[in-house]
Amino acid sequence: MHEGLAREITQYEQRTPRSRQAHTRALERIPLGVASNYRAYDPYPLFVKEGKGGHLWDLDGNEYIDFNLSFGALMAGHSHPAVVRAVESRLRGGTAYGMPHEMEWELADEICKRYPVDMVRFGSTGTEATMHAVRLARAAAGRDRIIKFEGAYHGLHDAALVSVKPHLEEIGPPGEPVAVPGGAGIPASHVANTLVASFNDLRSVERQFEKHPGQVAAVICEPIMMNVGICMPLDGFLSKLRELTQQHGAFLIFDEVKTGAKLAWGGACEYFGVKPDIVCLAKSIGGGLPLSAFGATRAVMDLIGQHKVFHGGTYNTNPISMAAGLATFREVLTRDAYQHVDRLNRKLLGAYLRITEASGLKASVVGAGANGVLLFRPAPVRNYRDWLEVDTELWRHYWFAMVNRGVLAQPYWWDEQWTISVQHTEADIDRHIAVFQEVAPALAHAQKEREQVAAVR
Ligand SMILES: Cc1ncc(COP(=O)(O)O)c(C=O)c1O
């Protein structure tokens, strides 16, 4: 570990003793001491006391400007007044019915107005949305295989947990990625049905169609890959992917769990002007409550209506999440809100660019909609393999240095990105910029030292 990083981690430990205590206790009863593997990191994760608006407090009472925002699920910010009002007003009318109610049509209608779908069904998590989307596509196409992109994350079900973060030694040649299970317990038959291609490389997709003629039900794709920092699609990639799937009689599933609410009013479909067959939504559509949805054309969704494809869930459309979702769409994610967030993000991205250049830091700054990222690789990433070149130690230095100065710049892990919420203010962005300005020279210095050490080796 280089000296600058070690110093920041020591400071982190001095500032956050209560998080360490809470983590030590949690380790006795909870694997890794956390409820999702993504939340575990060394030396121990920050434990939260509370969040308000665009800010968060840890157990020791340290305040942070929060650009993690629950892994991007909170473009609304913490406890947005409109969401709180809607939830409070429903709380005493029952929290789960397991029966239909009128908010279902209302929210379905809101979604159909924003995204190019005719009908929707709801769930609680992104994992459910992509799982049902894949099943629906398989049923509609009468085929079993799907194609996903190397490095893309679509949730935790067996079809999706393939080649999520495979190691360099096991991934095969460029353009012909090998499918690698994302952990133990995934049946080999599932891995065999999930074919893997390289993002931004249409030929690699074509190759899979050619190798498995008439067998591919769907291509599932995050329009912007957001589990390798931010990986933008090259010009025309998504529209050509659309054509290719059509040529091969396969469905195109847009996993808009992240982009759906945060990229633009109408998600990536609107932003890129590409119409997929199935759209998956989750995270920020619920304003902080568990809510997801998947939608498609009437013909595809009718497979559920005809009892050919099964879909259910006890907590689907629970009134609390639905009230939060309605408030989020109607009062939070407005056209004006996108303008506000876009303006703040442009300011932040511009400052990051200026500061990295001025400090001599070799890094790329990429952003779109409410999201942005500093990637410790000189050029932006075009696919998962590019992202493997990111200097992770330098990233850790950046993250802990920002945290120690009161800015939770993004979720922990260098595959994530910052989110700006509608509740962030100009002052929050100015503070973020000032802290990065303070930290950047030390990062540039550490980068030079690390390069010199690597050159000697
Ligand atoms: C693109 C994408 N799809 C699906 C998921 C899974 O969503 P959830 O964690 O709500 O199951 C995630 C979660 O990070 C995601 O980023």
The ligand as a Gaussian input file, in Angstrom:
#p B3LYP/6-31G(d) Opt

LIG

0 1
 C      -27.900000      -2.314000     -13.982000
 C      -28.433000      -3.069000     -12.799000
 N      -29.354000      -4.023000     -12.990000
 C      -29.877000      -4.704000     -11.965000
 C      -29.476000      -4.458000     -10.672000
 C      -30.066000      -5.219000      -9.538000
 O      -30.905000      -4.408000      -8.791000
 P      -31.259000      -4.784000      -7.268000
 O      -30.024000      -4.581000      -6.474000
 O      -32.364000      -3.849000      -6.909000
 O      -31.708000      -6.205000      -7.275000
 C      -28.513000      -3.472000     -10.433000
 C      -28.055000      -3.182000      -9.067000
 O      -27.078000      -2.513000      -8.821000
 C      -27.970000      -2.763000     -11.524000
 O      -27.029000      -1.816000     -11.349000

